[in-house]
């Protein structure tokens, strides 16, 4: 439980560390309860705290930070499963749209490898570029929504998406021949 002094003190390193130490286990338990995956739960909690730290100067939390972070954990789990479903649907669409759509083991392995390769390449994008790309391509947000949520211009969003797509095209060119 956080005392009043720690409620909104996440903008300083000391306050953030205190909140991290107090809340990490609770957020982990929430994520693990919904995912039943230790590694994934840890990863989701890290993403929550990373986001909190990155937005520490502009984030305004009304009410308890404990409630805010608990809700963030539940939303992060939902986002993970939504993204997982989107990837599965995209993979299924790719299989069905393939001109020689036969459900052979090799084709399934090739598509799975390609999906893993794309995910790996997206993870290698610079943080800001990756965030814009994921919001656009995985979460289905419009450029306007992305610009608004990240406090950047729509032109910056377009440039970041273009940069990400160019990077992916170059890195995947030999696989898609």
C-alpha positions as CSV (number, residue, x, y, z in Angstrom):
1,X,0.0,0.0,0.0
2,X,1.3,3.4,-0.9
3,X,1.2,6.2,1.7
4,X,0.2,9.7,0.7
5,X,3.8,10.9,0.2
6,X,4.3,8.4,-2.6
7,X,1.0,8.9,-4.4
8,X,2.3,11.2,-7.2
9,X,6.0,11.2,-6.6
10,X,6.9,9.1,-9.6
11,X,8.6,11.9,-11.5
12,X,11.7,11.7,-9.4
13,X,14.1,8.7,-9.5
14,X,13.7,8.2,-5.8
15,X,9.9,8.4,-5.9
16,X,9.7,6.2,-8.9
17,X,12.0,3.6,-7.3
18,X,9.8,3.6,-4.2
19,X,6.6,3.1,-6.2
20,X,8.4,0.4,-8.3
21,X,9.5,-1.5,-5.2
22,X,6.1,-1.2,-3.5
23,X,3.9,-2.0,-6.6
24,X,6.0,-4.4,-8.7
25,X,4.7,-7.6,-7.0
26,X,1.1,-6.5,-7.1
27,X,1.3,-5.7,-10.8
28,X,3.1,-9.0,-11.5
29,X,0.4,-10.9,-9.6
30,X,-2.3,-9.2,-11.7
31,X,-0.5,-10.0,-15.0
32,X,0.4,-13.5,-14.0
33,X,-3.2,-14.2,-12.9
34,X,-4.4,-13.4,-16.4
35,X,-1.6,-14.9,-18.4
36,X,-0.3,-17.8,-16.4
37,X,3.1,-17.1,-17.8
38,X,5.9,-15.9,-15.5
39,X,8.1,-14.5,-18.2
40,X,5.3,-12.7,-20.0
41,X,4.0,-11.2,-16.7
42,X,7.4,-9.9,-15.9
43,X,7.7,-8.4,-19.3
44,X,4.3,-6.7,-19.1
45,X,5.1,-5.2,-15.7
46,X,8.4,-3.8,-17.1
47,X,6.5,-2.2,-20.0
48,X,4.1,-0.6,-17.5
49,X,6.9,0.9,-15.5
50,X,8.8,1.9,-18.6
51,X,5.7,3.8,-19.9
52,X,5.2,5.4,-16.5
53,X,8.8,6.6,-16.5
54,X,8.7,7.9,-20.1
55,X,5.5,9.8,-19.4
56,X,6.4,11.0,-15.9
57,X,6.7,14.7,-16.7
58,X,3.4,14.9,-18.5
59,X,1.2,12.3,-16.9
60,X,-1.5,13.5,-14.6
61,X,-3.0,10.8,-12.4
62,X,-6.2,11.6,-10.6
63,X,-6.7,9.6,-7.5
64,X,-4.5,6.7,-6.3
65,X,-1.5,5.7,-8.3
66,X,-2.0,2.2,-6.9
67,X,-5.4,2.1,-8.6
68,X,-4.0,3.6,-11.8
69,X,-1.2,1.0,-12.0
70,X,-3.5,-1.9,-11.2
71,X,-5.8,-0.7,-14.0
72,X,-2.7,-0.3,-16.3
73,X,-1.8,-3.9,-15.6
74,X,-5.2,-5.2,-16.6
75,X,-5.2,-3.1,-19.7
76,X,-1.6,-4.2,-20.6
77,X,-2.7,-7.8,-20.4
78,X,-5.8,-7.1,-22.6
79,X,-3.5,-5.3,-25.1
80,X,-1.2,-8.3,-25.2
81,X,-4.0,-10.7,-26.0
82,X,-5.5,-8.3,-28.5
83,X,-2.2,-8.0,-30.3
84,X,-1.7,-11.8,-30.2
85,X,-5.1,-12.2,-31.8
86,X,-4.3,-9.7,-34.5
87,X,-1.0,-11.4,-35.3
88,X,-2.8,-14.8,-35.4
89,X,-5.5,-13.3,-37.7
90,X,-2.9,-11.7,-39.9
91,X,-1.0,-15.0,-40.2
92,X,-4.3,-16.8,-41.0
93,X,-5.1,-14.1,-43.6
94,X,-1.7,-14.5,-45.2
95,X,-2.2,-18.2,-45.3
96,X,-5.6,-17.9,-47.0
97,X,-4.5,-15.2,-49.4
98,X,-1.4,-17.0,-50.5
99,X,-1.8,-17.9,-54.2
100,X,-0.9,-21.5,-53.6
101,X,-2.8,-21.7,-50.4
102,X,-2.2,-25.3,-49.3
103,X,-2.0,-26.1,-45.6
104,X,1.4,-27.8,-45.9
105,X,3.7,-28.0,-42.9
106,X,6.5,-26.2,-44.8
107,X,4.3,-23.3,-45.7
108,X,3.1,-23.0,-42.1
109,X,6.7,-23.1,-40.9
110,X,7.7,-20.5,-43.5
111,X,4.9,-18.1,-42.4
112,X,5.6,-18.7,-38.7
113,X,9.3,-17.9,-39.4
114,X,8.3,-14.8,-41.3
115,X,6.0,-13.6,-38.5
116,X,8.8,-14.2,-36.0
117,X,11.3,-12.3,-38.2
118,X,9.0,-9.4,-38.6
119,X,8.4,-9.2,-34.8
120,X,12.1,-9.4,-34.2
121,X,12.8,-6.6,-36.7
122,X,10.0,-4.4,-35.2
123,X,11.7,-4.9,-31.8
124,X,14.9,-3.6,-33.3
125,X,13.4,-0.3,-34.4
126,X,14.2,2.8,-32.4
127,X,11.9,3.2,-29.5
128,X,9.8,6.1,-30.8
129,X,9.6,4.6,-34.3
130,X,8.6,1.2,-32.9
131,X,5.9,2.7,-30.7
132,X,4.4,4.6,-33.7
133,X,4.5,1.5,-35.9
134,X,2.9,-0.8,-33.3
135,X,0.2,1.7,-32.6
136,X,-0.5,2.0,-36.3
137,X,-0.1,-1.6,-37.5
138,X,-0.9,-3.7,-34.4
139,X,-3.4,-1.6,-32.5
140,X,-5.0,-0.2,-35.7
141,X,-4.9,3.5,-34.5
142,X,-5.2,6.3,-37.1
143,X,-2.3,8.7,-37.6
144,X,-4.4,11.4,-35.9
145,X,-5.0,9.2,-32.8
146,X,-1.3,8.3,-32.6
147,X,-0.3,12.0,-33.0
148,X,-2.7,13.0,-30.3
149,X,-1.7,10.3,-27.8
150,X,2.0,10.9,-28.3
151,X,1.8,14.7,-28.5
152,X,3.5,14.8,-31.9
153,X,2.4,16.0,-35.4
154,X,0.7,13.8,-37.9
155,X,3.6,14.4,-40.3
156,X,6.0,12.9,-37.6
157,X,3.7,9.9,-37.4
158,X,3.8,9.5,-41.2
159,X,7.6,9.8,-41.2
160,X,8.0,7.3,-38.5
161,X,5.7,4.8,-40.2
162,X,7.5,5.3,-43.5
163,X,10.9,4.8,-41.8
164,X,9.7,1.6,-40.1
165,X,8.2,0.2,-43.3
166,X,11.4,1.1,-45.3
167,X,13.5,-0.6,-42.6
168,X,11.3,-3.7,-42.7
169,X,11.3,-3.9,-46.5
170,X,15.1,-3.7,-46.7
171,X,15.5,-6.4,-44.0
172,X,12.9,-8.7,-45.4
173,X,13.8,-8.3,-49.1
174,X,15.7,-11.5,-49.4
175,X,13.0,-13.5,-47.6
176,X,10.2,-12.3,-49.9
177,X,11.9,-13.1,-53.2
